[in-house]
């Protein structure tokens, strides 16, 4: 029984690996939507395995190493190969270089994993935005698939498609950057802190259920942008603090006791 408890998180992690392998097999046959859904399934399994391991008190260094190896396949190699099939294949050698660069930065990002907070864009998030883009782009101009879509998002799909190479390079640099991102694996979804958080969670799940392809893309896009906005905000406050620290305090802004001390020091012959 105890061995089964330890094996179950490992089985979830290996299922994540299987999802990544299936994604590449589907992409090899140009079943792009199926390949993208496999990556999304891998993200869900990746979120579950750690939670189950902590819940069962079955965490181990072996599980951490196994998780990183499986993540490399599912969130590093699989999305890079998928995007090669979707948009990079006509580029020839530059497409090869972008795929290799993306996978290399994914390896570096996984090598410096932090449990409390993320330094650099998490590899599953980078894979998620690429896979969800494929899901939304496959709906563009496709009348054979009956799925509800958000018109504002769908109108941006051709624009996003043209910049896929630049987006992949940007995601690669974000993965090895020092931009901090929230650790969504640590979210306590079962115990919301307030009624507002519970309502926000329910609305988000309802939107994802109604517009699955588009909303998954929106969620991952907002997550990527949140780190950049947070970085810009901290930079602005840091620069403002430096300017304030270097600014002399005016005499009229001092307290009366300070003014008196200044006058006494001026009158002191020493």
N, C-alpha and C positions, 0 to 999 in steps of 0.2 A: 504493500500500500504506500509506504513512504517512498519507495523507488519510483512508483507511478507518479507521485506528486512532483518529484524532481524531473521526471522525463517530460511531463506535459508542457512546461514552458519551452523546453528544447524542441518538442514537436511543433509548437507554434512557430518558433524561429525557423525551423527547417521548412515549414509550410510557406513562410515568407520567401525562402530561397526558391522553392518550387514555383511560386508565383512569378519570380523574376525570370526563371528559365522558360516558363510557359510564355511569358511576354516576348522573349526573344524568338521563340519558335513561331509565334503568331506573326511577329513583325517580319520574319524571314519570308513568310507567305503573303505579306502585305495585308494581313487582317489587322489593320491598325487600331480600330476601336477595341477589339478583343485584347490586343497587346496593352493598350492604355488601361483598360479595366483591371488587368492582372497587376499592374503597378499600383493602382489604387487599392486593390485587395491586399497587396504586400504592405502598404502603409498601415492599413487597419490591423493586420497581423503583427506588425512591428510595435504598434501601440499596445496591443494586448499582451504580448509575451512578457514584457517587463512588469506590467501590472500583476499578471498571474504569478510571476516568480516572487514578487514582493508579498503578495497576498498569502502565498503558500510558504513563505520564508524559505524559498529554494534558490535564492540568488547565489551566484558563484562566479569566480573569475573565468571559468570555462564558458559559462553562459554569456558573459560580456564579450569574450573573444569570438564566440560563435555568432553572436548577434552582429558584430562588426563585419565579419566575413560575408554573412548573408546580405547585409545591407549594401555592401560593395557591389554585389551582383544585381540585386533588385533595384537599387536606387542610383547606382553609378553606371554600370555597363548597360543594363536593359533600357533605361530612358535615352542614353546616348545613341544606342543602336536604333531605337524607335525614331528619334528625331533625324537620324541619318536617312531612314527610309522615307520619312515625311517630307523633309525639306533640304537636307544637306547632300543627298546623293548627286544632284546635278552639278554641284560645285566642284566635284573631283577631289584633288589633293587638299585644297583648303577645308573641304568637308571632313576628310580624314583627320586633319590636324585639330579641328574643333572637337571632334569626338574623343580623340586621345587626350586633349587638354582637359576636357570635362571629367573624364574618368580619373586622370591623374590628380586633379584637385579634389575629387570625391575621396580618393584614398588618403590624401593629406588631411582632409577634414575629419574623416573617421579616426585617424591616428591621434587626434587631440580632443577627443570627445570629453565633455564635461557633463557631470550628472545634475548639478544644481542649476546651471544656466548654460546657454549655448553661446560660444564665441565663434562667430561666423555662421552663415546660413546653414541650417541642418540639411544633410543630404536628402532625407525624405521629402523635405519641403521643396527643394530644387527639382526633384523627380516629380513631385505632385503637380507643380505648376506646368511642367512640360506635358505630363500625361493628360491632365485636365484640359490643356489647350487642344490636344489631339481629339479628345472627346467632343469638344465644342466645334472644332473646325470640321469634323466629319459630318456635322449636322448642317453646315453652311451650304445652301443650295441643294440639299438632298431631300427630296420629297418622299423618298421611299421609307424614311425613318420617322415614325410618329412619336415625337417627343416635344414637350413644351419647352420653349426657349425664351430668353430675355432679348428683345430686339436690340436694345442698346449694346449688349455684349456681342451679339452676333454680327453687328455692323463693324465691330473692331477686329474681327477675326482675320480678314485679308491683310489688314495693316500689321497685325502681330505676325502673320505668316512671313511677310517680307523681311521682318527683322529677327527671325528665328536665330540666325547665326550670331548676331550681336547679343540677343537675349541669353543664349547659352554661354557666351563669353562672360557676360555680366554676372550670371549665376555662378559661374566657375570662380570668378574673382571674389564674389561675396562669400563663397564657402570657405575660402582661405583668408578672409579679412578678419579684422578685429571687431566687426559690428556685432553687437549683442542682440540675441533674439530670445524670446521667452521659450521655456521648455514646456511644450504642450503635452509631453508625456507625464508631467507632474500635476496636470489639472485634475482637481477632484470633482469630476462631473457629477458624481453621485451625491455630493454634499455641497450644493451651491451656498454661497455665503449670504445671499439675500434673495428676496423675491424677485428683484430686478434681474439678477443674474440668471435665475431660473426661467424667467420670461424671455430673456435674450436667447438662452439656449434653446428653448422650445421654438421660438420664431426661426432661429437659424436652421434647426432640424426640419421644420416645416418647409422652408424655402428650398433646402437641399432635396427634400423628398419631391417637391413640385417641379423644380428645375435642376435635376441632378447634375447634368453635364456643365451647365453654365455656372451654377452656384459653387461647385467644387473649384472651378477655375477662379472665381471671384474670391473665395476664401483664401486660397493659396497666394493669389496676387496681393491681397491686403496684408497677409502675413509677411511677404517679402518687403512690401513698401513700409510696413510698420517699423522694421529695423532701420531703414534708411531715414525715415522721419525722426525716429528717436535719436539717431546719430546727429542729424542736423540740429535738433533741439538742444542736445547736450553741448554741441560745438558753439551754438549761439550763446548759451548761458555761460560757458567757459570764457568766451571772448568778452562778454559783458562784465563778468567778474574781474577780468584782468584790467579792463578800462576803469572800472570803479576803484580797484585797489591802487592804481597809479594816479588817481585824481586827487589833488590836495584838498583837504577839508577847509571850506571857507570859515573865516573868523566868526561871521554871524551865525553859522551853523553850530558853533560850540556852545556848551552849557556855560552858565555864569561862573561856576567854579573853575572851569578851564580858562575862561577869559581872565579871571582874577589871578590865576597862576601865571599866565603869560605876562600880565602887567607887573607882578612881583618880580619875575625873572628879569624883566627889562630894567627895573629900578635897582636891582641888587648889584652893587659895584663889582662883586666877584665875577 
